[in-house]
Amino acid sequence: MSNWRAGEMSFKYLFEADKRYFIRLTAELGNIGAYVSTLSISGAYSFAMFTEEVALNELKGVKKN
């Protein structure tokens, strides 16, 4: 059970057809606590856009693990 629910997030960007975009959704956990069977979590999340070069380099690192 968690008491942290991500709120609505929206962003506007003019995407072009036939072009690849690299977007990451990141979650940051702020505080986590547990009491008996109840888990309490707080945090935030965000979107970020990356260049293809950065994204492919990071994917190579993930593939190694």
PyMOL Python script that loads the backbone (N, CA, C, O; Angstrom):
from pymol import cmd

cmd.read_pdbstr("""\
ATOM      1  N   MET A   1       0.852  -1.180   0.000  1.00  0.00           N
ATOM      2  CA  MET A   1       0.000   0.000   0.000  1.00  0.00           C
ATOM      3  C   MET A   1       0.894   1.239   0.000  1.00  0.00           C
ATOM      4  O   MET A   1       1.896   1.284   0.714  1.00  0.00           O
ATOM      5  N   SER A   2       0.540   2.220  -0.782  1.00  0.00           N
ATOM      6  CA  SER A   2       1.315   3.455  -0.868  1.00  0.00           C
ATOM      7  C   SER A   2       0.371   4.649  -0.775  1.00  0.00           C
ATOM      8  O   SER A   2      -0.773   4.584  -1.226  1.00  0.00           O
ATOM      9  N   ASN A   3       0.859   5.737  -0.188  1.00  0.00           N
ATOM     10  CA  ASN A   3       0.049   6.950  -0.137  1.00  0.00           C
ATOM     11  C   ASN A   3       0.543   7.999  -1.125  1.00  0.00           C
ATOM     12  O   ASN A   3       0.076   9.137  -1.109  1.00  0.00           O
ATOM     13  N   TRP A   4       1.492   7.618  -1.988  1.00  0.00           N
ATOM     14  CA  TRP A   4       1.996   8.548  -2.986  1.00  0.00           C
ATOM     15  C   TRP A   4       1.389   8.226  -4.332  1.00  0.00           C
ATOM     16  O   TRP A   4       1.590   7.137  -4.869  1.00  0.00           O
ATOM     17  N   ARG A   5       0.659   9.154  -4.868  1.00  0.00           N
ATOM     18  CA  ARG A   5       0.083   9.008  -6.198  1.00  0.00           C
ATOM     19  C   ARG A   5       0.631  10.145  -7.050  1.00  0.00           C
ATOM     20  O   ARG A   5       0.537  11.314  -6.674  1.00  0.00           O
ATOM     21  N   ALA A   6       1.189   9.803  -8.173  1.00  0.00           N
ATOM     22  CA  ALA A   6       1.721  10.830  -9.066  1.00  0.00           C
ATOM     23  C   ALA A   6       0.569  11.670  -9.595  1.00  0.00           C
ATOM     24  O   ALA A   6      -0.446  11.140 -10.046  1.00  0.00           O
ATOM     25  N   GLY A   7       0.735  12.965  -9.536  1.00  0.00           N
ATOM     26  CA  GLY A   7      -0.276  13.861 -10.067  1.00  0.00           C
ATOM     27  C   GLY A   7      -0.205  13.925 -11.582  1.00  0.00           C
ATOM     28  O   GLY A   7       0.710  13.372 -12.191  1.00  0.00           O
ATOM     29  N   GLU A   8      -1.155  14.587 -12.177  1.00  0.00           N
ATOM     30  CA  GLU A   8      -1.192  14.710 -13.630  1.00  0.00           C
ATOM     31  C   GLU A   8      -0.006  15.540 -14.118  1.00  0.00           C
ATOM     32  O   GLU A   8       0.343  16.559 -13.523  1.00  0.00           O
ATOM     33  N   MET A   9       0.603  15.088 -15.206  1.00  0.00           N
ATOM     34  CA  MET A   9       1.706  15.825 -15.801  1.00  0.00           C
ATOM     35  C   MET A   9       1.430  15.944 -17.291  1.00  0.00           C
ATOM     36  O   MET A   9       1.004  14.981 -17.929  1.00  0.00           O
ATOM     37  N   SER A  10       1.669  17.100 -17.830  1.00  0.00           N
ATOM     38  CA  SER A  10       1.502  17.269 -19.268  1.00  0.00           C
ATOM     39  C   SER A  10       2.571  18.231 -19.777  1.00  0.00           C
ATOM     40  O   SER A  10       3.056  19.099 -19.051  1.00  0.00           O
ATOM     41  N   PHE A  11       2.917  18.050 -21.033  1.00  0.00           N
ATOM     42  CA  PHE A  11       3.842  18.976 -21.664  1.00  0.00           C
ATOM     43  C   PHE A  11       3.473  19.069 -23.129  1.00  0.00           C
ATOM     44  O   PHE A  11       2.866  18.155 -23.687  1.00  0.00           O
ATOM     45  N   LYS A  12       3.839  20.165 -23.741  1.00  0.00           N
ATOM     46  CA  LYS A  12       3.528  20.379 -25.150  1.00  0.00           C
ATOM     47  C   LYS A  12       4.822  20.533 -25.924  1.00  0.00           C
ATOM     48  O   LYS A  12       5.727  21.267 -25.527  1.00  0.00           O
ATOM     49  N   TYR A  13       4.885  19.827 -27.030  1.00  0.00           N
ATOM     50  CA  TYR A  13       6.054  19.900 -27.890  1.00  0.00           C
ATOM     51  C   TYR A  13       5.596  19.600 -29.303  1.00  0.00           C
ATOM     52  O   TYR A  13       4.788  18.695 -29.513  1.00  0.00           O
ATOM     53  N   LEU A  14       6.087  20.330 -30.256  1.00  0.00           N
ATOM     54  CA  LEU A  14       5.702  20.105 -31.644  1.00  0.00           C
ATOM     55  C   LEU A  14       6.591  19.008 -32.232  1.00  0.00           C
ATOM     56  O   LEU A  14       7.704  19.274 -32.686  1.00  0.00           O
ATOM     57  N   PHE A  15       6.085  17.777 -32.216  1.00  0.00           N
ATOM     58  CA  PHE A  15       6.841  16.647 -32.744  1.00  0.00           C
ATOM     59  C   PHE A  15       6.719  16.611 -34.260  1.00  0.00           C
ATOM     60  O   PHE A  15       5.656  16.875 -34.822  1.00  0.00           O
ATOM     61  N   GLU A  16       7.832  16.276 -34.910  1.00  0.00           N
ATOM     62  CA  GLU A  16       7.858  16.179 -36.365  1.00  0.00           C
ATOM     63  C   GLU A  16       7.737  14.721 -36.780  1.00  0.00           C
ATOM     64  O   GLU A  16       8.264  13.829 -36.115  1.00  0.00           O
ATOM     65  N   ALA A  17       7.039  14.488 -37.884  1.00  0.00           N
ATOM     66  CA  ALA A  17       6.876  13.130 -38.405  1.00  0.00           C
ATOM     67  C   ALA A  17       8.225  12.604 -38.889  1.00  0.00           C
ATOM     68  O   ALA A  17       9.092  13.377 -39.297  1.00  0.00           O
ATOM     69  N   ASP A  18       8.392  11.290 -38.840  1.00  0.00           N
ATOM     70  CA  ASP A  18       9.595  10.602 -39.328  1.00  0.00           C
ATOM     71  C   ASP A  18      10.870  11.049 -38.613  1.00  0.00           C
ATOM     72  O   ASP A  18      11.944  11.051 -39.214  1.00  0.00           O
ATOM     73  N   LYS A  19      10.765  11.419 -37.371  1.00  0.00           N
ATOM     74  CA  LYS A  19      11.926  11.811 -36.589  1.00  0.00           C
ATOM     75  C   LYS A  19      11.870  11.063 -35.256  1.00  0.00           C
ATOM     76  O   LYS A  19      10.799  10.928 -34.664  1.00  0.00           O
ATOM     77  N   ARG A  20      13.020  10.577 -34.785  1.00  0.00           N
ATOM     78  CA  ARG A  20      13.058   9.848 -33.516  1.00  0.00           C
ATOM     79  C   ARG A  20      13.309  10.814 -32.360  1.00  0.00           C
ATOM     80  O   ARG A  20      14.122  11.733 -32.459  1.00  0.00           O
ATOM     81  N   TYR A  21      12.598  10.584 -31.276  1.00  0.00           N
ATOM     82  CA  TYR A  21      12.753  11.388 -30.067  1.00  0.00           C
ATOM     83  C   TYR A  21      13.100  10.464 -28.908  1.00  0.00           C
ATOM     84  O   TYR A  21      12.613   9.335 -28.836  1.00  0.00           O
ATOM     85  N   PHE A  22      13.928  10.941 -28.019  1.00  0.00           N
ATOM     86  CA  PHE A  22      14.343  10.171 -26.863  1.00  0.00           C
ATOM     87  C   PHE A  22      13.920  10.928 -25.614  1.00  0.00           C
ATOM     88  O   PHE A  22      14.455  11.992 -25.299  1.00  0.00           O
ATOM     89  N   ILE A  23      12.955  10.360 -24.914  1.00  0.00           N
ATOM     90  CA  ILE A  23      12.358  11.007 -23.745  1.00  0.00           C
ATOM     91  C   ILE A  23      12.447  10.051 -22.561  1.00  0.00           C
ATOM     92  O   ILE A  23      12.131   8.867 -22.679  1.00  0.00           O
ATOM     93  N   ARG A  24      12.876  10.576 -21.427  1.00  0.00           N
ATOM     94  CA  ARG A  24      12.994   9.760 -20.223  1.00  0.00           C
ATOM     95  C   ARG A  24      12.016  10.260 -19.168  1.00  0.00           C
ATOM     96  O   ARG A  24      11.878  11.461 -18.937  1.00  0.00           O
ATOM     97  N   LEU A  25      11.353   9.318 -18.543  1.00  0.00           N
ATOM     98  CA  LEU A  25      10.528   9.618 -17.378  1.00  0.00           C
ATOM     99  C   LEU A  25      11.335   9.192 -16.156  1.00  0.00           C
ATOM    100  O   LEU A  25      11.699   8.024 -16.023  1.00  0.00           O
ATOM    101  N   THR A  26      11.613  10.137 -15.272  1.00  0.00           N
ATOM    102  CA  THR A  26      12.421   9.867 -14.089  1.00  0.00           C
ATOM    103  C   THR A  26      11.568  10.043 -12.836  1.00  0.00           C
ATOM    104  O   THR A  26      10.851  11.033 -12.693  1.00  0.00           O
ATOM    105  N   ALA A  27      11.653   9.081 -11.944  1.00  0.00           N
ATOM    106  CA  ALA A  27      10.965   9.179 -10.656  1.00  0.00           C
ATOM    107  C   ALA A  27      12.004   9.365  -9.562  1.00  0.00           C
ATOM    108  O   ALA A  27      12.999   8.642  -9.517  1.00  0.00           O
ATOM    109  N   GLU A  28      11.779  10.316  -8.693  1.00  0.00           N
ATOM    110  CA  GLU A  28      12.656  10.550  -7.550  1.00  0.00           C
ATOM    111  C   GLU A  28      11.884  10.231  -6.272  1.00  0.00           C
ATOM    112  O   GLU A  28      10.859  10.845  -5.976  1.00  0.00           O
ATOM    113  N   LEU A  29      12.390   9.275  -5.535  1.00  0.00           N
ATOM    114  CA  LEU A  29      11.756   8.952  -4.262  1.00  0.00           C
ATOM    115  C   LEU A  29      12.351   9.844  -3.195  1.00  0.00           C
ATOM    116  O   LEU A  29      13.568   9.891  -3.018  1.00  0.00           O
ATOM    117  N   GLY A  30      11.492  10.549  -2.487  1.00  0.00           N
ATOM    118  CA  GLY A  30      11.955  11.463  -1.445  1.00  0.00           C
ATOM    119  C   GLY A  30      12.095  10.758  -0.112  1.00  0.00           C
ATOM    120  O   GLY A  30      13.207  10.573   0.381  1.00  0.00           O
ATOM    121  N   ASN A  31      11.009  10.374   0.457  1.00  0.00           N
ATOM    122  CA  ASN A  31      11.004   9.715   1.767  1.00  0.00           C
ATOM    123  C   ASN A  31      10.246   8.404   1.666  1.00  0.00           C
ATOM    124  O   ASN A  31       9.184   8.325   1.049  1.00  0.00           O
ATOM    125  N   ILE A  32      10.806   7.390   2.278  1.00  0.00           N
ATOM    126  CA  ILE A  32      10.150   6.088   2.323  1.00  0.00           C
ATOM    127  C   ILE A  32      10.145   5.632   3.776  1.00  0.00           C
ATOM    128  O   ILE A  32      11.163   5.698   4.466  1.00  0.00           O
ATOM    129  N   GLY A  33       9.011   5.180   4.218  1.00  0.00           N
ATOM    130  CA  GLY A  33       8.908   4.674   5.579  1.00  0.00           C
ATOM    131  C   GLY A  33       7.931   3.517   5.625  1.00  0.00           C
ATOM    132  O   GLY A  33       7.050   3.399   4.773  1.00  0.00           O
ATOM    133  N   ALA A  34       8.088   2.679   6.606  1.00  0.00           N
ATOM    134  CA  ALA A  34       7.189   1.531   6.752  1.00  0.00           C
ATOM    135  C   ALA A  34       6.755   1.415   8.204  1.00  0.00           C
ATOM    136  O   ALA A  34       7.545   1.608   9.128  1.00  0.00           O
ATOM    137  N   TYR A  35       5.491   1.098   8.378  1.00  0.00           N
ATOM    138  CA  TYR A  35       4.944   0.842   9.707  1.00  0.00           C
ATOM    139  C   TYR A  35       4.032  -0.368   9.577  1.00  0.00           C
ATOM    140  O   TYR A  35       2.983  -0.295   8.936  1.00  0.00           O
ATOM    141  N   VAL A  36       4.416  -1.445  10.164  1.00  0.00           N
ATOM    142  CA  VAL A  36       3.718  -2.724  10.072  1.00  0.00           C
ATOM    143  C   VAL A  36       3.593  -3.100   8.592  1.00  0.00           C
ATOM    144  O   VAL A  36       4.599  -3.425   7.962  1.00  0.00           O
ATOM    145  N   SER A  37       2.399  -3.065   8.029  1.00  0.00           N
ATOM    146  CA  SER A  37       2.224  -3.458   6.619  1.00  0.00           C
ATOM    147  C   SER A  37       1.931  -2.274   5.710  1.00  0.00           C
ATOM    148  O   SER A  37       1.524  -2.462   4.564  1.00  0.00           O
ATOM    149  N   THR A  38       2.132  -1.053   6.207  1.00  0.00           N
ATOM    150  CA  THR A  38       1.859   0.142   5.416  1.00  0.00           C
ATOM    151  C   THR A  38       3.174   0.790   4.994  1.00  0.00           C
ATOM    152  O   THR A  38       4.040   1.064   5.825  1.00  0.00           O
ATOM    153  N   LEU A  39       3.306   1.025   3.724  1.00  0.00           N
ATOM    154  CA  LEU A  39       4.492   1.668   3.175  1.00  0.00           C
ATOM    155  C   LEU A  39       4.131   3.102   2.805  1.00  0.00           C
ATOM    156  O   LEU A  39       3.145   3.336   2.106  1.00  0.00           O
ATOM    157  N   SER A  40       4.916   4.047   3.265  1.00  0.00           N
ATOM    158  CA  SER A  40       4.679   5.451   2.970  1.00  0.00           C
ATOM    159  C   SER A  40       5.789   5.955   2.049  1.00  0.00           C
ATOM    160  O   SER A  40       6.969   5.861   2.385  1.00  0.00           O
ATOM    161  N   ILE A  41       5.408   6.490   0.891  1.00  0.00           N
ATOM    162  CA  ILE A  41       6.366   6.953  -0.104  1.00  0.00           C
ATOM    163  C   ILE A  41       5.992   8.367  -0.537  1.00  0.00           C
ATOM    164  O   ILE A  41       4.818   8.667  -0.758  1.00  0.00           O
ATOM    165  N   SER A  42       7.004   9.239  -0.658  1.00  0.00           N
ATOM    166  CA  SER A  42       6.773  10.563  -1.235  1.00  0.00           C
ATOM    167  C   SER A  42       7.858  10.818  -2.259  1.00  0.00           C
ATOM    168  O   SER A  42       8.959  10.276  -2.156  1.00  0.00           O
ATOM    169  N   GLY A  43       7.552  11.632  -3.236  1.00  0.00           N
ATOM    170  CA  GLY A  43       8.550  11.919  -4.253  1.00  0.00           C
ATOM    171  C   GLY A  43       8.000  12.773  -5.373  1.00  0.00           C
ATOM    172  O   GLY A  43       6.958  13.414  -5.239  1.00  0.00           O
ATOM    173  N   ALA A  44       8.727  12.769  -6.494  1.00  0.00           N
ATOM    174  CA  ALA A  44       8.340  13.566  -7.651  1.00  0.00           C
ATOM    175  C   ALA A  44       8.796  12.846  -8.915  1.00  0.00           C
ATOM    176  O   ALA A  44       9.538  11.865  -8.844  1.00  0.00           O
ATOM    177  N   TYR A  45       8.360  13.326 -10.048  1.00  0.00           N
ATOM    178  CA  TYR A  45       8.783  12.749 -11.314  1.00  0.00           C
ATOM    179  C   TYR A  45       8.888  13.844 -12.361  1.00  0.00           C
ATOM    180  O   TYR A  45       8.323  14.927 -12.212  1.00  0.00           O
ATOM    181  N   SER A  46       9.631  13.539 -13.434  1.00  0.00           N
ATOM    182  CA  SER A  46       9.820  14.540 -14.479  1.00  0.00           C
ATOM    183  C   SER A  46      10.119  13.871 -15.815  1.00  0.00           C
ATOM    184  O   SER A  46      10.525  12.710 -15.868  1.00  0.00           O
ATOM    185  N   PHE A  47       9.913  14.621 -16.885  1.00  0.00           N
ATOM    186  CA  PHE A  47      10.263  14.201 -18.228  1.00  0.00           C
ATOM    187  C   PHE A  47      11.498  14.983 -18.673  1.00  0.00           C
ATOM    188  O   PHE A  47      11.694  16.132 -18.279  1.00  0.00           O
ATOM    189  N   ALA A  48      12.325  14.343 -19.499  1.00  0.00           N
ATOM    190  CA  ALA A  48      13.474  15.045 -20.075  1.00  0.00           C
ATOM    191  C   ALA A  48      13.714  14.508 -21.482  1.00  0.00           C
ATOM    192  O   ALA A  48      13.553  13.314 -21.733  1.00  0.00           O
ATOM    193  N   MET A  49      14.098  15.388 -22.392  1.00  0.00           N
ATOM    194  CA  MET A  49      14.425  14.990 -23.758  1.00  0.00           C
ATOM    195  C   MET A  49      15.938  14.955 -23.911  1.00  0.00           C
ATOM    196  O   MET A  49      16.650  15.789 -23.352  1.00  0.00           O
ATOM    197  N   PHE A  50      16.427  13.967 -24.684  1.00  0.00           N
ATOM    198  CA  PHE A  50      17.855  13.787 -24.889  1.00  0.00           C
ATOM    199  C   PHE A  50      18.181  13.702 -26.366  1.00  0.00           C
ATOM    200  O   PHE A  50      17.317  13.405 -27.190  1.00  0.00           O
ATOM    201  N   THR A  51      19.437  13.967 -26.691  1.00  0.00           N
ATOM    202  CA  THR A  51      19.888  13.781 -28.066  1.00  0.00           C
ATOM    203  C   THR A  51      20.032  12.290 -28.330  1.00  0.00           C
ATOM    204  O   THR A  51      20.136  11.492 -27.398  1.00  0.00           O
ATOM    205  N   GLU A  52      20.039  11.929 -29.576  1.00  0.00           N
ATOM    206  CA  GLU A  52      20.182  10.520 -29.943  1.00  0.00           C
ATOM    207  C   GLU A  52      21.510   9.960 -29.439  1.00  0.00           C
ATOM    208  O   GLU A  52      21.566   8.824 -28.970  1.00  0.00           O
ATOM    209  N   GLU A  53      22.562  10.738 -29.533  1.00  0.00           N
ATOM    210  CA  GLU A  53      23.885  10.287 -29.094  1.00  0.00           C
ATOM    211  C   GLU A  53      23.885   9.923 -27.605  1.00  0.00           C
ATOM    212  O   GLU A  53      24.384   8.864 -27.224  1.00  0.00           O
ATOM    213  N   VAL A  54      23.335  10.785 -26.782  1.00  0.00           N
ATOM    214  CA  VAL A  54      23.273  10.530 -25.336  1.00  0.00           C
ATOM    215  C   VAL A  54      22.426   9.295 -25.057  1.00  0.00           C
ATOM    216  O   VAL A  54      22.821   8.435 -24.270  1.00  0.00           O
ATOM    217  N   ALA A  55      21.272   9.204 -25.694  1.00  0.00           N
ATOM    218  CA  ALA A  55      20.367   8.078 -25.460  1.00  0.00           C
ATOM    219  C   ALA A  55      21.012   6.751 -25.852  1.00  0.00           C
ATOM    220  O   ALA A  55      20.911   5.776 -25.108  1.00  0.00           O
ATOM    221  N   LEU A  56      21.668   6.698 -27.002  1.00  0.00           N
ATOM    222  CA  LEU A  56      22.283   5.451 -27.446  1.00  0.00           C
ATOM    223  C   LEU A  56      23.448   5.049 -26.547  1.00  0.00           C
ATOM    224  O   LEU A  56      23.637   3.862 -26.282  1.00  0.00           O
ATOM    225  N   ASN A  57      24.228   6.011 -26.078  1.00  0.00           N
ATOM    226  CA  ASN A  57      25.312   5.709 -25.142  1.00  0.00           C
ATOM    227  C   ASN A  57      24.774   5.124 -23.825  1.00  0.00           C
ATOM    228  O   ASN A  57      25.344   4.180 -23.278  1.00  0.00           O
ATOM    229  N   GLU A  58      23.685   5.691 -23.333  1.00  0.00           N
ATOM    230  CA  GLU A  58      23.092   5.183 -22.107  1.00  0.00           C
ATOM    231  C   GLU A  58      22.490   3.796 -22.314  1.00  0.00           C
ATOM    232  O   GLU A  58      22.578   2.945 -21.429  1.00  0.00           O
ATOM    233  N   LEU A  59      21.883   3.564 -23.469  1.00  0.00           N
ATOM    234  CA  LEU A  59      21.331   2.246 -23.760  1.00  0.00           C
ATOM    235  C   LEU A  59      22.417   1.187 -23.856  1.00  0.00           C
ATOM    236  O   LEU A  59      22.195   0.040 -23.468  1.00  0.00           O
ATOM    237  N   LYS A  60      23.582   1.552 -24.365  1.00  0.00           N
ATOM    238  CA  LYS A  60      24.704   0.617 -24.410  1.00  0.00           C
ATOM    239  C   LYS A  60      25.097   0.193 -22.996  1.00  0.00           C
ATOM    240  O   LYS A  60      25.383  -0.979 -22.749  1.00  0.00           O
ATOM    241  N   GLY A  61      25.108   1.159 -22.066  1.00  0.00           N
ATOM    242  CA  GLY A  61      25.428   0.864 -20.685  1.00  0.00           C
ATOM    243  C   GLY A  61      24.407  -0.058 -20.036  1.00  0.00           C
ATOM    244  O   GLY A  61      24.778  -0.936 -19.258  1.00  0.00           O
ATOM    245  N   VAL A  62      23.145   0.123 -20.338  1.00  0.00           N
ATOM    246  CA  VAL A  62      22.083  -0.722 -19.799  1.00  0.00           C
ATOM    247  C   VAL A  62      22.217  -2.135 -20.367  1.00  0.00           C
ATOM    248  O   VAL A  62      22.025  -3.119 -19.652  1.00  0.00           O
ATOM    249  N   LYS A  63      22.545  -2.228 -21.643  1.00  0.00           N
ATOM    250  CA  LYS A  63      22.655  -3.525 -22.296  1.00  0.00           C
ATOM    251  C   LYS A  63      23.794  -4.363 -21.682  1.00  0.00           C
ATOM    252  O   LYS A  63      23.697  -5.590 -21.638  1.00  0.00           O
ATOM    253  N   LYS A  64      24.863  -3.716 -21.214  1.00  0.00           N
ATOM    254  CA  LYS A  64      25.985  -4.413 -20.592  1.00  0.00           C
ATOM    255  C   LYS A  64      25.586  -5.056 -19.268  1.00  0.00           C
ATOM    256  O   LYS A  64      26.097  -6.114 -18.902  1.00  0.00           O
ATOM    257  N   ASN A  65      24.674  -4.408 -18.558  1.00  0.00           N
ATOM    258  CA  ASN A  65      24.251  -4.921 -17.256  1.00  0.00           C
ATOM    259  C   ASN A  65      23.280  -6.031 -17.454  1.00  0.00           C
ATOM    260  O   ASN A  65      22.796  -6.608 -16.481  1.00  0.00           O
TER     261      ASN A  65
END
""", "prot")
cmd.dss("prot")
cmd.show_as("cartoon", "prot")
cmd.util.cbc("prot")
cmd.orient("prot")
